[in-house]
Amino acid sequence: MAPRVAVVGGGIAGLAAAHRLRRELGPQAEIVLVEQSSRIGGKLRTVELAGRAYDVGAEAFLARRPEVLRLAEELGVAADVVHPGGVSATVHAGGRTRRLPTGTVMGVPAGPESVRDVLSDSGLSVVRAEPELPPLRLEGADASVGELLRGRVGDEVVDRLVEPLLGGVYAGDSNRLGLRATIPALAAALDAGAESITAAAASALPAPKPDAPKLPVFGAFHNGYRRLIDQLLIAADAQLRLGLPVRALARTGSGWRLEIGAAPSPECLDVDGVVLAVPAPSARRLLQDVAPAAAVKLGEVELASMIVVGFALPAGVELPNASGVLIARGERHADGTPFTAKAFTFSSNKWPHLRGADGELLVRGSVGRFGETADLRLDDAEVQRRVLADFAELTGIAARPVDSVVVRWGGGLPQYGVGHLDLVADVERAVAEVPGLAVAGAALHGVGVPACVATGEAAAMEITRALVPGDPREVGR
């Protein structure tokens, strides 16, 4: 009998899992994709802004990882992949906007010269003196990014460089984020014998190869992630159940039973295997009876929320010559008003193809850092007003947008705290002891799209091995 598998969660991890299950289990398998919201895609969402397809969730993927590019090839959409233009990013710190320095690892400098333009003289002196501090030894332990770096290279490096960069990835607080999960290259260099932070950063930087072609770091899709999502759903050929929360998960004599739908009269879905590709709180709830040790660990994963404000400016406006600007924590307008936004992406500069239907310039502002909830409680109109005021302060551009969109991502970004790698290992170990069950998603091995795809595909392979001993491709033949 052909297997029946439920994939819970219609984000990119769940879609990747459904696609891989179809390829491995063959056309006879029944794959049911259950998503509690009214749409698929999770934190990938493409909207229309000034007549242009525009991503208001994740806007790019790391092109140096293979997962998304390989998936695009499999789905026949590789020709849709685009890469950024040649403009650089900037950072607004200490009341000034400067080019984001090179020669750093996630903002951690390999030496004082690389960050001279961003730090004050006193901040620079701390970096300069760091190699003379007692040798740094992690001894295999994890450490708080903020606490470790503040004690070695100073507050300014953290506040002006590390926090803005990590904030763009996790919307997080550097004091609560773990070094091994968020800046693994730095941890690896320290493990390998580097005795200072600057020495670790220097050894973690790639060696210059002047004759080698410069490969793009990031990629995106010409008409947004919607193209990838649509093709994944078609290729997975899954039975799609939208708007249905999964209320409970239980073992049966031969597999699994899911209760889905409204509480008064939930529907029962019996399957042979289950992939849970949902945020940590949902996974914790569903696993508390079937894998309680995993549920306890997932309960330790905290989440951050954020807001994306996309807006289109008239075609005649001239944006700064940059891909965008990061805003350091604590920065203020000239009149003392604090910034609401944490970053702006000048999308039409960063991605040359991104213009509105009549040549409008597209920009997105990001709001939200872990633990700072006041701005998230503002209504859409006030968030947009403040973000536009921040944009005008930074750029001098006060032109009124011709179109705009506000999208809220409640609990959208898991926080990789100190010891996160051990936490994930414990979760996966506990789940692996339960036959026919696998987990995937951003709470595990990375919040970026390639990392989420990797977890979905790995979960699909775990289910395939559990259901089909031997060669899974013999299924359905």
SEKOLMI-411510 format. One record per atom (N, C-alpha, C): residue in three letters; y, x, z. Coordinates in steps of 0.02 Angstrom, whole numbers, plus 50000, padded with zeros to 5 digits. Layout:
N
ALAYXZ/...
END
This chain:
477
MET499405004350000/MET500005000050000/MET500625004450000/ALA501115002749960/ALA501735006649956/ALA502115006150022/PRO502395011650045/PRO502755011550109/PRO503405007750106/ARG503625005450164/ARG504255001950172/ARG504665005650224/VAL505265007650205/VAL505685011750250/VAL506365008350257/ALA506615008350319/ALA507295005950332/ALA507755011950343/VAL508315011850309/VAL508855016650321/VAL509415012850354/VAL509585014650416/VAL510105011250453/VAL510745015350448/GLY511245012550414/GLY511875016050404/GLY511995017450330/GLY512545014750303/GLY512695015550232/GLY513225020650217/GLY513315025550261/GLY513765031150246/GLY513425036050200/ILE513745041850190/ILE513475046650142/ILE512795049350165/ALA512695050150230/ALA512045052550254/ALA511495047450240/GLY511635041050254/GLY511145035850240/GLY510995035050166/LEU511515035350126/LEU511415034750053/LEU511015040650026/ALA511165046650051/ALA510785052450029/ALA510045051850050/ALA509935049250110/ALA509245048250133/ALA508885043150089/ALA509215037550073/ALA508905032450031/ALA508745035249962/HIS509195039149934/HIS509085042149868/HIS508495046949869/ARG508465051149921/ARG507915055949925/ARG507255052449938/LEU507255047249977/LEU506645043349989/LEU506385040449923/ARG506835037849883/ARG506625035049818/ARG506305040449774/ARG506615046149771/ARG506345051549730/ARG505665054049755/GLU505575054149820/GLU504955056749848/GLU504405051549851/LEU504575045349866/LEU504065040149875/LEU503915036249812/GLY504335036849762/GLY504185033749698/GLY504435026649692/PRO504345023549634/PRO504645017049620/PRO504325011249658/GLN503725012249684/GLN503385006649718/GLN503615005849790/ALA503905010949819/ALA504125010449888/ALA504685005349895/GLU504715002249954/GLU505264997549969/GLU505735001050018/ILE506345001649998/ILE506855004850040/ILE507384999650055/VAL507494998550119/VAL507984993550142/VAL508564997350175/LEU509164996550149/LEU509754999850176/LEU510164994650213/VAL510224995550279/VAL510564990650322/VAL511224993650345/GLU511764990250333/GLU512434992550351/GLU512814986950386/GLN513084988350446/GLN513394982850484/GLN514064980750456/SER514404985050419/SER515054983150390/SER514944979650323/SER515504977850292/SER515454974050229/SER515444978550168/ARG515434985150178/ARG515434989750121/ARG515024995950137/ILE514814999550085/ILE514475005850095/ILE514975011650087/GLY514755017550107/GLY515185023350100/GLY515375026550165/GLY515365022650220/GLY515545025550285/GLY516245028350284/LYS516315034850301/LYS516975038050305/LYS517205040550236/LEU516855038550184/LEU517095039750115/LEU517345033050089/ARG517975032850070/ARG518255026650045/ARG518775028149992/THR518695025049934/THR519165025849879/THR519545019349869/VAL520205019649869/VAL520625013849859/VAL521045014849796/GLU521425009849778/GLU521915010449724/GLU522605011649754/LEU522925017049734/LEU523595018649757/LEU524025020149695/ALA524525016049684/ALA524945016749624/ALA524525016849560/GLY523995012849559/GLY523575012349500/GLY523095018049490/ARG522995022049543/ARG522545027849539/ARG522005027449592/ALA521385029149574/ALA520855029649624/ALA521025035349672/TYR521015033849738/TYR521265038649787/TYR520835038249850/ASP520595044049872/ASP520165044249931/ASP520585044249995/VAL520415039750041/VAL520775039250104/VAL520325040850163/GLY519705043050150/GLY519285045850202/GLY519255053350189/ALA518645055950188/ALA518585062950166/ALA518855063650096/GLU519245068950083/GLU519555069550017/GLU519275075349977/ALA518825079350007/ALA518565085149972/ALA517895087050002/PHE517545091549969/PHE516925094349998/PHE516935101849988/LEU516575105350031/LEU516525112550027/LEU516075114449969/ALA516375117249916/ALA515995118649854/ALA515535124649861/ARG515625128549915/ARG515185134349925/ARG514525132449957/ARG514465126249978/ARG513815123549998/ARG513515119949938/PRO512855119849931/PRO512565117249869/PRO512435109849867/GLU512445106349925/GLU512155099649927/GLU512495094549882/VAL513165094249884/VAL513505089149844/VAL513475090749770/LEU513545097049753/LEU513505099049682/LEU512815097649654/ARG512305099149693/ARG511615097649670/ARG511505090149662/LEU511765086349709/LEU511715079049705/LEU512075076449644/ALA512665079149630/ALA513045077049571/ALA512655078449507/GLU512315084149505/GLU511895085749447/GLU511325080649440/GLU510985079249494/GLU510425074549493/GLU510645067549469/LEU511255065649489/LEU511495058949474/LEU511865058549408/GLY511955064149374/GLY512305064149310/GLY513055063549315/VAL513345065549373/VAL514075064949380/VAL514405071749392/ALA514055077149374/ALA514335083849385/ALA514975084849345/ALA515035081549288/ALA515635082349247/ALA516245079349281/ASP516135075149332/ASP516695071949367/ASP516985076349422/VAL516655081949437/VAL516885086349491/VAL517515090149469/VAL518015090149513/VAL518635093849500/VAL518765098549559/HIS519215103349548/HIS519375108249599/HIS520125108549609/PRO520355111049666/PRO521075111149679/PRO521455115849633/GLY522105114649628/GLY522535119249592/GLY522645125649633/GLY523095129749611/GLY523175136249643/GLY523685136649699/VAL523975131149720/VAL524485131449772/VAL524175132449841/SER524545135449886/SER524305137049953/SER524535131850003/ALA524205131750060/ALA524395127350115/ALA524925130750158/THR525275126650198/THR525775129250245/THR525635126450314/VAL525975129250363/VAL525915126850432/VAL526615126550462/HIS526755121150498/HIS527405120350532/HIS527285121850605/ALA527545127450628/ALA527435129650698/ALA528055133450721/GLY528215132750784/GLY528815136150809/GLY529445133750775/GLY529445127550751/GLY530035124750719/GLY530145127050648/ARG529665130750618/ARG529735133250550/ARG529105131650510/THR529195131150444/THR528625130250400/THR528515136750362/ARG527895139350367/ARG527715145650335/ARG527055144950299/ARG526915149350253/ARG526275149350220/ARG525725150350271/LEU525175146750264/LEU524605147650308/LEU524325154550295/PRO524285158850345/PRO524095165750332/PRO523375166550310/THR523275171450267/THR522595173550251/THR522395178950303/GLY521795181550297/GLY521585186450346/GLY521435183550414/THR521235177150415/THR521025173950478/THR520365170350466/VAL520025169050521/VAL519425164850520/VAL519585158550560/MET519685153050526/MET519905146750557/MET520515147950602/GLY520975152050576/GLY521595153450613/GLY521555159350660/VAL520965161950672/VAL520885167750717/VAL521025174050678/PRO521525178050698/PRO521735183650656/PRO521285189750661/ALA521205193150604/ALA520855199550604/ALA521305205250628/GLY521945203950634/GLY522415208950658/GLY523105205850660/PRO523575209050692/PRO524245206150701/PRO524625205250636/GLU524525209550587/GLU524925209050526/GLU524805202550488/SER524185199950492/SER524025193950454/SER524395187750479/VAL524625187850542/VAL524945181850571/VAL525675183250590/ARG525955188550564/ARG526635190450583/ARG527145184950569/ASP527075181350514/ASP527575176450495/ASP527535170050536/VAL526985169050573/VAL526885162650608/VAL526995163350683/LEU526915169250710/LEU526985170250782/LEU527665173150800/SER527855172150863/SER528455175350889/SER528285182650905/ASP528795186550922/ASP528675193550940/ASP528215194151000/SER528315189751049/SER527895190051109/SER527175187951092/GLY527115182851050/GLY526445180751029/GLY526085186150990/LEU526465189650949/LEU526175195050909/LEU525945200850953/SER526315202151006/SER526135207651051/SER525475206251086/VAL525325199951100/VAL524685198151131/VAL524115199751084/VAL524195197951021/VAL523675199450971/VAL523585206950963/ARG524145210550962/ARG524125217750953/ARG523755221251010/ALA523815218551070/ALA523505221751129/ALA522785219551140/GLU522545214451104/GLU521885211551118/GLU521315216551114/PRO521285221151066/PRO520725225851063/PRO520665230251125/GLU521205230951164/GLU521195235151224/GLU520925231451285/LEU520815224951279/LEU520525221251335/LEU519805223351345/PRO519505221851403/PRO518805223551414/PRO518365220551359/PRO517825223951339/PRO517385221451286/PRO517145214351300/LEU517115210351247/LEU516925203351253/LEU516175202751240/ARG515825199451284/ARG515105198351276/ARG514945190951288/LEU514675187651239/LEU514465180651248/LEU513775180151280/GLU513355185251269/GLU512675185251296/GLU512285178951277/GLY512395176651216/GLY512025170851191/GLY512305164151212/ALA512805164151256/ALA513085157851281/ALA513605155151232/ASP513775148851240/ASP514315145751202/ASP514945146351244/ALA515505144751213/ALA516145145051249/ALA516625140051219/SER517095137751260/SER517645133551235/SER518085137651189/VAL518215135151129/VAL518645138751082/VAL519315140251113/GLY519645135151140/GLY520315136051166/GLY520335140751225/GLU519885139851273/GLU519895144051333/GLU519755151251315/LEU519265152451271/LEU519095159251252/LEU519685162651216/LEU519955159251167/LEU520475162351126/LEU521135163051163/ARG521315158251205/ARG521935158851242/ARG521925165051287/GLY521345166551316/GLY521295172251359/GLY521275178951323/ARG521165178751258/ARG521115184951219/ARG521705186051172/VAL521855181151130/VAL522385182051080/VAL522995177751092/GLY522985173851147/GLY523595170451169/GLY523665163251147/ASP524115159751181/ASP524225152651168/ASP524495151351098/GLU524925155751073/GLU525225154351008/GLU524715154250952/VAL524235158750952/VAL523715158650901/VAL523345152050903/VAL523185149650963/VAL522825143250969/VAL523265137450948/ASP523865137050975/ASP524295131250962/ASP524565130950891/ARG524705136750862/ARG525035136850796/ARG524545137450738/LEU523945139950750/LEU523475141050695/LEU522795137750706/VAL522465139350760/VAL521785136850771/VAL521775129250780/GLU522215126750824/GLU522235119550836/GLU522385115550772/PRO522895117350733/PRO523015113550672/PRO522425113550623/LEU522085119350616/LEU521525119650570/LEU520925115850596/LEU520755116750660/LEU520205112850688/LEU520375105450691/GLY521015103950702/GLY521225096950703/GLY521115093550636/GLY521185097350582/GLY521065094550516/GLY520335092850504/VAL519885096450538/VAL519165095350529/VAL518905090250578/TYR519085091050642/TYR518785086950696/TYR519285082250730/ALA519935082650715/ALA520435079050754/ALA520335080650828/GLY520155086950843/GLY519925088550909/GLY520415092650950/ASP520225093451013/ASP520575097651062/ASP520195104151067/SER520515109651051/SER520165116051050/SER519855117851118/ASN520145115351172/ASN519875116951237/ASN519205113551249/ARG519055108351211/ARG518435104651220/ARG517915106151166/LEU518125109651114/LEU517665111251059/LEU517285117751073/GLY516655117951052/GLY516235123851064/GLY516295128851006/LEU516315135251023/LEU516395140450973/LEU515815140650924/ARG515205140050948/ARG514615141150905/ARG514555135750851/ALA514765129650866/ALA514705124350817/ALA515305123950771/THR515905126050794/THR516505124950755/THR516755131250719/ILE516635137150748/ILE516815143450714/ILE516215148050718/PRO515655146150685/PRO515035149950693/PRO515085157250669/ALA515495158550619/ALA515555165450594/ALA515825170050647/LEU516295167550688/LEU516575171650741/LEU516055172950795/ALA515675167750813/ALA515155168550863/ALA514625173450839/ALA514445173050775/ALA513935177550748/ALA514175184750750/ALA514815185850735/ALA515085192650737/ALA515075195550808/LEU515235191350857/LEU515205193550926/LEU514485195050947/ASP514025190850926/ASP513315192150940/ASP513075198650909/ALA513365200350851/ALA513155206350815/ALA513465212750843/GLY513905212050894/GLY514155218150926/GLY514905219050926/ALA515285214750892/ALA516015215250896/ALA516235214450968/GLU516705218650990/GLU516895218751061/GLU517575215551074/SER517895213151021/SER518535209551030/SER518565203850980/ILE519015199250993/ILE519095193550947/ILE519335195850880/THR519835200350879/THR520095202550814/THR519575206550775/ALA519175210550809/ALA518645214150775/ALA518125209350747/ALA517965204050785/ALA517485199050762/ALA517745195550700/ALA518395193750701/ALA518685190350643/ALA518675194950583/ALA518835201450593/ALA518845206150537/ALA518155206850506/SER517635207150547/SER516955207950520/SER516695201450489/ALA516965195750511/ALA516735189350483/ALA517055187750416/LEU517625190850401/LEU517955189650337/LEU517535192650280/PRO517485189150224/PRO517095191850168/PRO517425198150140/ALA517015202950120/ALA517275209050091/ALA517615207550024/PRO518195210350011/PRO518545209049948/PRO518135211549888/LYS518115207449836/LYS517775209349774/LYS518255208249716/PRO518685213149704/PRO519235212249655/PRO518995210649585/ASP518395212949566/ASP518155211849498/ASP517745205449491/ALA517575202349547/ALA517155196249544/ALA517595190149529/PRO517345185349491/PRO517725179249479/PRO517825175349544/LYS518415172549553/LYS518565168949614/LYS518305161749608/LEU517815160149649/LEU517505153549646/LEU517905148649688/PRO517945142449667/PRO518325137449706/PRO517995136149774/VAL518405135249825/VAL518145133849891/VAL517975126449899/PHE518395122149870/PHE518315114949879/PHE518205111449813/GLY517925105449817/GLY517845101149758/GLY517985093949778/ALA518065089749728/ALA518155082549738/ALA517915079149674/PHE517975072549672/PHE517775068849613/PHE518395065849580/HIS518415066249514/HIS519015064549476/HIS519265057549493/ASN518815052949500/ASN519005046049517/ASN518785044149587/GLY518765049049631/GLY518615047749701/GLY517865047649716/TYR517725047649780/TYR517025047549802/TYR516655041149782/ARG517035036049764/ARG516715029749743/ARG516205030849688/ARG516355035649643/ARG515895037149587/ARG515225039649613/LEU515245044249661/LEU514635046949690/LEU514255041549728/ILE514615037649767/ILE514295032449807/ILE513945027249763/ASP514285025049711/ASP513985020149665/ASP513345022749633/GLN513365029049611/GLN512775031849578/GLN512205033049628/LEU512365034849689/LEU511845035549739/LEU511495028949752/LEU511875023549756/LEU511585017049769/LEU511135014849711/ILE511365015949651/ILE510965014149592/ILE510315018149591/ALA510355024749603/ALA509765028949600/ALA509285027349656/ALA509535025449715/ALA509095023949771/ALA508715017449760/ASP509005012949720/ASP508675006449706/ASP508435003249771/ALA508885003049820/ALA508715000349885/ALA508924993049891/GLN508574989549933/GLN508784982749951/GLN509364983349999/LEU509944981049979/LEU510554982150018/LEU510694976050062/ARG510754977350128/ARG510894971950176/ARG511554973750211/LEU512094970650188/LEU512764972050215/LEU512954966950269/GLY513394969150314/GLY513654964650365/GLY513154962750418/LEU512644966950427/LEU512114965350475/LEU512024971050524/PRO512234970250586/PRO512104975550636/PRO511374975650654/VAL511124981550669/VAL510444982250695/VAL510494981650771/ARG510184976650799/ARG510254975150870/ARG509744978750913/ALA509154980050885/ALA508624983150925/ALA508134986550879/LEU507794991550907/LEU507284995350871/LEU506694996150917/ALA506084994450892/ALA505494994850935/ALA504894997050894/ARG504435000450928/ARG503795002350896/ARG503344996250893/THR502944995850840/THR502414990950833/THR501754994650826/GLY501214990950819/GLY500564994250813/GLY500514998650751/SER500864996850698/SER500805000550635/SER501455003650611/GLY502005002650647/GLY502635005350623/GLY503205003450668/TRP503715000050639/TRP504334998650674/TRP504574991550661/ARG504914988850710/ARG505244982350701/ARG505974983050719/LEU506394980750673/LEU507114980750684/LEU507344973550691/GLU507774972350740/GLU508114965950746/GLU508804966750716/ILE508944962850664/ILE509584963450630/ILE509934956750626/GLY510594956950626/GLY510984950850617/GLY511284948250681/ALA511484941950681/ALA511834938950737/ALA511374938250798/ALA511684938750858/ALA511294938650919/ALA510894932150930/PRO511174926250915/PRO510794920150929/PRO510124919650891/SER510114922150830/SER509494921550790/SER509404927650747/PRO509254933350777/PRO509174939450737/PRO508554939050692/GLU508604942550636/GLU508054943050589/GLU507634949150607/CYS506974948550600/CYS506534954250613/CYS506344957550548/LEU506394964050547/LEU506224967950488/LEU505684972950508/ASP505084972350479/ASP504534976750494/ASP504474982150440/VAL504454988350461/VAL504434993950414/VAL503954999350440/ASP503805004050396/ASP503365009650414/ASP503755015550443/GLY504375016350423/GLY504785021950446/GLY505515020050449/VAL505895023750490/VAL506605022250501/VAL507015028650499/VAL507555028550462/VAL508065033750465/VAL508675030750498/LEU508895033750553/LEU509505031650586/LEU510065036250564/ALA510515033750523/ALA511085037550497/ALA511725034050520/VAL511815033850585/VAL512365030150615/VAL512725034750665/PRO513345032950685/PRO513705037050734/PRO513315037550800/ALA513495042650838/ALA513125044150899/ALA513065038250947/PRO513595034350960/PRO513505028751007/PRO512995023650984/SER512985022150919/SER512495017450893/SER511795020250896/ALA511725026650879/ALA511065029850882/ALA510825030050955/ARG511265031451001/ARG511075031551072/ARG510795024851093/ARG511135019451074/ARG510925012751094/ARG510235011151065/LEU510125012751002/LEU509495010950970/LEU508925015350993/LEU509065021251017/LEU508535025851037/LEU508365025551111/GLN508735021651149/GLN508655022151222/GLN507965020151246/ASP507605015851209/ASP506925013951230/ASP506395018051194/VAL506525020151132/VAL505995023451093/VAL506035031051098/ALA506625033851111/ALA506705041051120/ALA507245042251172/PRO507105040551235/PRO507625040651286/PRO507955047451296/ALA507585052951289/ALA507895059451298/ALA508425060751245/ALA508285058751183/ALA508775059451130/ALA509375055051143/ALA509255048951168/ALA509805044351182/ALA510285047251234/VAL510005050251286/VAL510425053251338/VAL510875058651310/LYS510595062951268/LYS510985068351238/LYS511525065651192/LEU511355060751151/LEU511855057851105/LEU512425054451143/GLY512275052151204/GLY512795049151245/GLY513325054151266/GLU513185060651259/GLU513665065751278/GLU514155067351221/VAL514025064951161/VAL514455066451104/VAL515065061951105/GLU515645064851111/GLU516265061051111/GLU516525060251040/LEU516955055251030/LEU517215053650964/LEU517985053650965/ALA518275055650909/ALA518995055250900/ALA519145050250845/SER519715047050850/SER519935042250799/SER520535045050762/MET520655042350702/MET521235044650664/MET521465039150617/ILE522055040150590/ILE522355035650540/ILE522565039750480/VAL522425037150421/VAL522665040250359/VAL523185035650328/VAL523765038450313/VAL524295034750278/VAL524375037950209/GLY524205034250157/GLY524305036550089/GLY524925033250059/PHE525325037150024/PHE525915034049992/PHE526075037449926/ALA526385033549882/ALA526575035849815/ALA527325036149809/LEU527575041949788/LEU528295042949780/LEU528485042549706/PRO529105040749690/PRO529315040249620/PRO529185046849583/ALA529045046349519/ALA528855052149479/ALA529385057649478/GLY530015055949488/GLY530535060949485/GLY530605065249546/VAL530245063649599/VAL530295067449661/VAL529955074349651/GLU530225079449683/GLU529925086049679/GLU529645087949748/LEU528985088549751/LEU528665090449814/LEU528745097949827/PRO528685100049889/PRO528685107349903/PRO528115110749866/ASN528205117049851/ASN527705120849814/ASN527135122949861/ALA526735118149880/ALA526185119249927/ALA525675113749919/SER525075114849944/SER524555109649941/SER524635104749999/GLY525025106750049/GLY525125102450106/GLY525395106450165/VAL525445103150223/VAL525705106450282/VAL525325104050343/LEU525085108650384/LEU524805107250449/LEU525365107450500/ILE525305103350552/ILE525835102950603/ILE525535104850670/ALA525795110050700/ALA525535112350764/ALA525665107150818/ARG525225107050867/ARG525305102450924/ARG525965104050960/GLY526335098750977/GLY526945099551015/GLY527575100650975/GLU527515100850908/GLU528115101850866/GLU528555095550868/ARG529215096650860/ARG529695091150864/ARG530205091450807/HIS530495085750791/HIS531055085350745/HIS531655089050775/ALA532155090150733/ALA532765093450756/ALA533095089550812/ASP533015082850813/ASP533325078850866/ASP532885078050928/GLY532315081550929/GLY531875081350986/GLY531315076250981/THR531305072150929/THR530775067150920/THR530115070750905/PRO529585069050940/PRO528945072350924/PRO528665069850857/PHE528315074250824/PHE527975072250762/PHE527385067650779/THR527295062650738/THR526715058250743/THR526135060950701/ALA526285063250641/ALA525775065850596/ALA525535072650621/LYS524915074250606/LYS524645080950621/LYS524585085150557/ALA524635081850499/ALA524585085550436/ALA524785080950379/PHE525015084050324/PHE525135080650261/PHE524765084450206/THR524455080750161/THR524175083650100/THR524615081350042/PHE524895086050006/PHE525275084349945/PHE524775083749888/SER524455077949885/SER523865077149843/SER523985078749770/SER524565076949745/SER524715078249674/SER524835085549660/ASN524965089449712/ASN524995096749704/ASN524305099849711/LYS523945097549763/LYS523285100449777/LYS522785098949722/TRP522805092749697/TRP522345090649645/TRP522765088649584/PRO522855092849535/PRO523325091549481/PRO523215085049443/HIS522595082449444/HIS522455076249408/HIS522705070149445/LEU522885070849509/LEU523055064949549/LEU523785062949542/ARG523905058549497/ARG524565055449487/ARG524475047949480/GLY524975044149501/GLY524935036949491/GLY524955035149418/ALA524865028749404/ALA524825026449334/ALA525465027949296/ASP526035028249329/ASP526665029849297/ASP526935036649320/GLY526485041149338/GLY526685047849357/GLY526895048749429/GLU526775043549470/GLU526975044149540/GLU526605049949575/LEU526945052649625/LEU526665058149664/LEU526315055349726/LEU525705057349737/LEU525305054549792/LEU525275059549850/VAL525365056749910/VAL525375060749972/VAL524975056950024/ARG524645060750068/ARG524315057450125/ARG524505060950190/GLY524635056950240/GLY524775059450307/GLY524205057650353/SER524045062050400/SER523505060850448/SER523795060450518/VAL523555055650557/VAL523785054450625/VAL523175054250670/GLY523215057450728/GLY522685056750778/GLY522365063350798/ARG522405064750863/ARG522055070350893/ARG521665067650954/PHE521105070850968/PHE520685068551024/PHE521095068351088/GLY521045062751123/GLY521395062051187/GLY522105059551181/GLU522375059251121/GLU523055056651111/GLU523015049851077/THR523015044551117/THR522865037851090/THR523475033551079/ALA524055035551105/ALA524645031151101/ALA524825029651029/ASP524825034750986/ASP525015033550916/ASP524505029150880/LEU523875029450901/LEU523365025450869/LEU523435018050885/ARG523795016450938/ARG523895009450957/ARG524495006250922/LEU524875010150886/LEU525445007350849/LEU525205002950791/ASP525594998050772/ASP525394993950714/ASP525514997850650/ASP525234995350595/ASP525254999050532/ASP525975000550510/ALA526414995750517/ALA527104996650494/ALA527445002350532/GLU527335002650598/GLU527655007750638/GLU527345014650625/VAL526695014850617/VAL526365021250599/VAL526655023850533/GLN526715019450484/GLN526975021650420/GLN527705023850426/ARG528105020250465/ARG528815022150473/ARG528865029150503/ARG528455030550554/ARG528485037050587/ARG528225042650542/VAL527695041150505/VAL527425046250461/VAL527925048050406/LEU528255043050378/LEU528765044350327/LEU529355048250356/ALA529535046850419/ALA530075050650451/ALA529865057950461/ASP529235058950479/ASP528985065850485/ASP529005069450418/PHE528795065950366/PHE528795068850299/PHE529495070850278/ALA529975066450291/ALA530675067850273/ALA530935073850313/GLU530755074350377/GLU530975079950418/GLU530705086550391/LEU530085086550369/LEU529755092650346/LEU529975094750276/THR530105089850233/THR530215091350163/THR530925090050138/GLY531305086050176/GLY531965083950153/GLY531925078250103/ILE531335075550090/ILE531245070050042/ILE531275063450078/ALA531755059350062/ALA531835052850094/ALA531715047050046/ALA531435048549987/ALA531315043349937/ALA530845038049965/ARG530965031849950/ARG530555026349973/ARG529905025949932/PRO529325025449963/PRO528705024949926/PRO528685018649882/VAL528365019249825/VAL528285013449781/VAL527625009849796/ASP527185013049834/ASP526555009949855/ASP526305013849915/SER525915010549957/SER525645013950016/SER525025010350042/VAL524655013850084/VAL524055011050114/VAL523955014350182/VAL523735010550231/VAL523585013050298/VAL522855011450313/VAL522465016650329/VAL521745015750343/VAL521595018850410/ARG521265015050453/ARG521085017450520/ARG520345019250524/TRP520215024850554/TRP519535027150563/TRP519395027550638/GLY519205021950667/GLY519055021750739/GLY518405025450754/GLY518435030350798/GLY517835034250815/GLY517535037850756/GLY517965039950710/GLY517705042650647/GLY517455049750650/LEU517655053550701/LEU517485060750701/LEU517155062750766/PRO516505064550764/PRO516175067050824/PRO516465073750845/GLN516485074850910/GLN516755081050938/GLN516175085750955/TYR516195091750928/TYR515665096650940/TYR515865100751001/GLY515645098451059/GLY515835101551121/GLY515445108051135/VAL515605111151190/VAL515245117151211/VAL514505115451220/GLY514075119451189/GLY513355118151192/GLY513105113051141/HIS513515111551090/HIS513315106351042/HIS512665108151005/LEU512575114450987/LEU511975116350950/LEU511355115050992/ASP511385116551056/ASP510815115251100/ASP510705107751107/LEU511245103951111/LEU511185096751116/LEU510815093851055/VAL511015096050996/VAL510705093550935/VAL509975095550932/ALA509815101750952/ALA509125103950952/ALA508705099450998/ASP508985097551056/ASP508625093151102/ASP508525086251071/VAL509035083651037/VAL508975077151004/VAL508425077350951/GLU508455082250908/GLU507965082550853/GLU507265083750879/ARG507195087650933/ARG506535088750962/ARG506245082250990/ALA506665078451024/ALA506425072151053/ALA506245067050999/VAL506655066650946/VAL506515061950892/VAL505895063950853/ALA505795070450845/ALA505215072850807/ALA504555070950840/GLU504565069550905/GLU503955067550940/GLU503775060350928/VAL504215056650894/VAL504095049550881/VAL503925048750808/PRO503305047050790/PRO503115046650719/PRO503515041450680/GLY503705043250619/GLY504035038450575/GLY504755037150591/LEU505085041750628/LEU505775040950648/LEU506155047350634/ALA506765046850607/ALA507185052650594/ALA507905050650602/VAL508335055650616/VAL509045054350626/VAL509445058650577/ALA510045056250560/ALA510485059750513/ALA511195057950531/GLY511675061750502/GLY512375059850509/GLY512815065450535/ALA513455063850542/ALA513965068850558/ALA513925071450629/ALA513565068050673/ALA513515070450742/ALA513065076450750/LEU512715078450696/LEU512205083650702/LEU512445090550682/HIS512445092050617/HIS512525098950595/HIS513165100150555/GLY513655095850560/GLY514285096850525/GLY514585090250505/VAL515255089750507/VAL515585083450491/VAL515765083150417/GLY515705088650380/GLY515865088650309/GLY515345084850268/VAL515535082950208/VAL515095079050165/VAL514455082750148/PRO514475089150129/PRO513845092650114/PRO513375092750174/ALA513635093950234/ALA513215094150293/ALA512895087350306/CYS513275081950296/CYS512995075250306/CYS512455073650254/VAL512575075650192/VAL512055074850140/VAL511425078550160/ALA511505084650186/ALA510925088650205/ALA510525085250260/THR510855082250309/THR510485078850362/THR510115072650336/GLY510435069050289/GLY510105063250260/GLY509485065150220/GLU509555070450181/GLU508985072650141/GLU508425075350186/ALA508595078950238/ALA508095081650284/ALA507735075850320/ALA508105070750340/ALA507795065050373/ALA507315061450325/ALA507505060750263/ALA507065057550213/ALA506415061450205/MET506465068050204/MET505865072150197/MET505415071650259/GLU505715070950318/GLU505315070150378/GLU504925063550375/ILE505255058250353/ILE504915051850347/ILE504365052150294/THR504515055450239/THR504025056050185/THR503405059650210/ARG503495065150246/ARG502915068850272/ARG502515064750321/ALA502865060650361/ALA502505056450410/ALA502105050950377/LEU502365048150322/LEU502045042450291/LEU501535044350238/VAL501635050150208/VAL501215052050150/VAL500945059150161/PRO500395059950195/PRO500105066650201/PRO499925069450133/GLY500015075850124/GLY499865078950059/GLY500475078650014/ASP500365077449950/ASP500905077349901/ASP501235070649898/PRO501865069849924/PRO502185063249925/PRO502285060449855/ARG502305064649805/ARG502445062149737/ARG501855058549706/GLU501275058549742/GLU500715054749719/GLU500785047349734/VAL501275045649778/VAL501375038649796/VAL501575034649734/GLY501255028949726/GLY501445024549672/GLY501175026449604/ARG500805031949599/ARG500545033849533/ARG499885030449519/
END
